[in-house]
């Protein structure tokens, strides 16, 4: 199953991606956490890992990645960018691993004036579209903020889009837009309300389709503090188990998770 975590900048996408990955890994799933946000520099640290080279860096930067997109890995390495591939086809030096979670970083913007991140979007789309999943495997994609990744077609290879909604009107507007796009491409969209309390939660539920809200996550000071300081996120804040429960249920319905 391939899940895209979407939302506006600052909504808590990366934090929830890491916490959900950790909770699902503890349930016995093999997790591939894909960092597809070229602007977010801290995902590895939230997982308790050191920063590492991205796929784009290993292929010679954006220019090299673009040139090698269709013949990505030579010298006997698995070519998983232009044919069907499996979880274990990823070369070990392309990811970091911790507690049954593999972290794979697509690419980052490093320098002033280096241009758009289109090649990185192309890699994300190709990688996800060609990945064949087994029943005990889940891919969680921390997408870039906003909807540019959907404009690049990254969502085509996903099974489910989880939209993280924080208490802001811009977040409501974006959630509705992602929902609209999801309907057009026949992808399931669900909402996770983040940074809530009882009053805020009720107000937020009136801004999106209440029937498709799968979890409400209260603002947790310990998580906020650790994320602020770039520390490893531990534990399972209230509401994360609802996300995991929904994913378990969703996977159990025949035809939902594309193999």
N, C-alpha and C positions, 0 to 999 in steps of 0.2 A: 504494500500500500504506500502511495506517495502523497504526502500532505504538504501543502504550501501554507506557510504562516504569513499573512498579509496584514497591512495596516499602515497608518501614517507614522512619520518619525516621532519617536518618544512615546508611542502608545504602549510599549512593553513587549514588542514582538520577540526580540532576541532573548529576553528574560524568560518569557513563557515557552519559547522553543527549547531552551536548555532545560528548564524544569520539567517540561512534558517528556523530553527525551530521557531524562534521568528516571522519571517515574515509570515509563514504559519499559526501559531496560531492566528495572527491578522486577517487572512482571515476567521477564524471560524473553522479551523481544530483542532481536538484533537490530540496532539502530544505526542508520547512516544519517548524520546531521550535516546538511549541506549549507555552508555559508555562501549565499548568493548575493549578498549585499556588498557592493564594491566600496561603500562609504563607511561601513561599520567596522571598527578596528578591534573590538573587544570581545568578540564571541568566544574565542579560544580561552581567554582568561576566565570568563564566566563558567566554563566547563572545567577549569582547573588545569589547563594545558598551556604550554608556552606558545608564543606566536611561531608560525612556520611559513615556509614558502607555499604560495598558492599554485594551482594547476597552471594558471596564466604565466606566473613567474618561471615555472619549470620548463615551459614551452618557449621561453625567450621574450616574455612580456606580451603586451597586446598585439603588436605587429607579428611576432613569432607565432602566437596562438592562432591568429587569423590565418596565417599561411599554412599552419599544420592541422587545421580543424579536421580535415578529412583523412589525414594520415598521421594521426596524433602520436602514436607510440611505436617507434621502430625498435630495432635491436632486440627482437624477441619479446618485447613487452606486449601485454594484451592490448589490442586495438579496440577500445570500447567507446570511441567517439563516433564511429561510423558503422556500427553493426550492433545487433542485440548482444547484451552482456548481462552478467549476474553480479551479485553483491561481492563475491570473492574474486572477480576479475580485476578489481581495482588494484594497481600495483601498490605494495605496502608503503613505498616511500611517497605516495601521494596523499596519505592521510595520517592522522594521529588517532590513537585509540585509548579509551579509558572506560572501565566498568561497562563493557559491552556496547559502547558508543564509539563509532568511528566519525571523526570530524574531517570533512573534505572542504577546502576553501577554493572557490572558483577563481577569484582575482580581486585586486584592490587598485584604487587610484593612488599613485605614488607621487606624481610630479605635476607641477603647474603646466598647463597647456598640452597635456598628453592626449587630449581628445576624448571622445565619448567611450562608453563602456559596452558598445554594441557586440564586440567579440566575446565578452564575458557572458552577455545574455544569450548569444548563440551557443556557447558551450553548455550553459545551464539547460537550455531547451533540448539540445541534442542528447546530453547525458540522461536527462529524465525520460525522454521519449523512448530511448533504446533500452532502458533498464527493465529487466525481468525480475519480479519479486517472488520470493517464497512466502509461505503463510506466516512464518515467524519473523519476517523482516519488514521493517518500516523505514521509509525515508521521510525525514522532516526537513523542509527547505525554509531557511530564514531568508525571505525575499527582501529586496530593497524597499525602502519606504515609498508609499504611493502606488501607482499603477503602471509605471513604465515597463516593468517586467511583463505585464499582461499585454501591452502593446507589442512587445517583442515575441509574444507567443509562448513564453515560458510555461504558462499554465496548461498547455496542450497535453503534456505528459503526466499531469497530476490526476489524482483521483478525488481529492477533497481540498477545498480552500477554507482555512480557518481565519476569520478576520478578527483581529484584536482591536477592540473599540474602547477608547478611553473617554473620560468625561469632557468632551469638547465638541462643539458643533461641527468643526471641520472633520472630526473623526466620524460623525454620523453621516455626513455627506459622502465621505470616501467609502464607508461601509455600503451605502446604498449603491454607489457606482460599481463597486466590485461585485455586488450581488447582481446588478443588471448585466454586467459582462459575463458573469458565471452562467446566468440563464441562457445567454446567447450562444455560449459554447458548450452547453449541456454539462456543466460541472456543478457538483454539489457545493453549496456555500453555507457555512455555519458561523455564528458569532460568539465571541468570548468577550464579555464585558470585564474590563480591567480597572483597578484602582477605585473600587466602589465602596460605599457604605450603604446602609438601608435606604436613606433618602435618595442618594445619587442613583442607586440601582433602579429604583422605581421610575425615576425620570428617564433614565437611559432606555429602559424597556419599552418606553413609548416612542422611541426614535427609530427602532429597527423591528423586524418581524419577530415578535416575542416567541413564536413557536419554534424558531430556529436558533434561539440562544441556548447554548449547551453548557455554559458555565459562567459564573460571576465570581471574579477574583477580588477579594478585599485588598486594600493597600496594606501590605505587611512590612513593618518597619525594618525587620531584620533583612528581608530580601532587598528592600530599597537601599539600605546601608551597604550591603555587600556588593550590589550592582553598581552603586555610586563609586565605590572604591576599587572596582575591578577584581573583586574576590570571587573565588569559586562558590557557586550557588549550591546549597545543600538543602535536604529536606523536601517536603511536599506541602506547600501552603494550601490552605483550604480552597477548594475549587479545582485544583489540578486533577484530583481523582475523578471529577466529573468529566473532564476532557478525556482522560484515559478510558473511562467507562463508555463514553460515546464511541470512541475509536474501536474498542472491543466489539461493541454492538454493531457498528457500521461494517466492520470486517466480516462479521458472521453472516451478513445478508448476501446470498449468491449474486454475483454480478456487480457488486459495489466496488470492490477493489480490483482494478484491472490487472491481470497478470501478463 
